Each structure stands twice: as structure tokens, then as C-alpha cells.
Amino acid sequence: QQRAAAQRPLRREQAALEAELEQLEAQRARTDAELAAAATPAARRAELGRERKQLDSRIAAAEERWLELGEALQALDDAAG
């Protein structure tokens, strides 16, 4: 009971991160597609490059947090025996 109560917010956050990662990865795919398009002007390419870097940073941070939550959940399982 206590373990489930302790895990619940972690699982909710993990699920929210999964949804966010899905969105960010889709946005990155759209950015990459526009970057690859031959008709994209140079100024727009520069802007897209900056957006891509920001997306990469946000994805890395979300992935790192997701892993931390997984470790915390595992620790709770291990402590419960």
C-alpha cells in the first residue's frame, strides 16, 4: 500500500515524460524534414538548426529524468523485497 502510494506520482511523471518525448521527437522529425528540403532558405535553415539543438537538449533532459524515475521505482521495488 505504502509502496504503491510512493510509486504513483513517479509513474505519473514517467508517463507524462513519455508523452512529452513522443511530442518532442515528432517535432524533431518535422524539423529534420524541413532542414533536408532543398527549397528551405538559408536563414530558415539557421533558425531550424537552433530549434534542432534546443529539441535535442530537451529530449536529452527528459530521457535523463525518465531514467532517474525508473531507477527510483526500481529502488522502491527492491526495498519492498
Residue pairs with C-beta under 8 A, 6 or more apart in sequence:
3 76
3 77
3 79
3 80
6 76
7 73
7 76
10 69
10 72
10 73
10 76
11 73
13 65
13 69
14 66
14 69
14 70
14 73
17 62
17 65
17 66
17 69
18 66
20 62
21 59
21 62
21 63
21 66
24 55
24 58
24 59
24 62
25 59
27 55
28 52
28 55
28 56
28 59
31 48
31 51
31 52
31 55
32 52
34 40
34 44
34 48
35 45
35 48
35 49
35 52
40 48
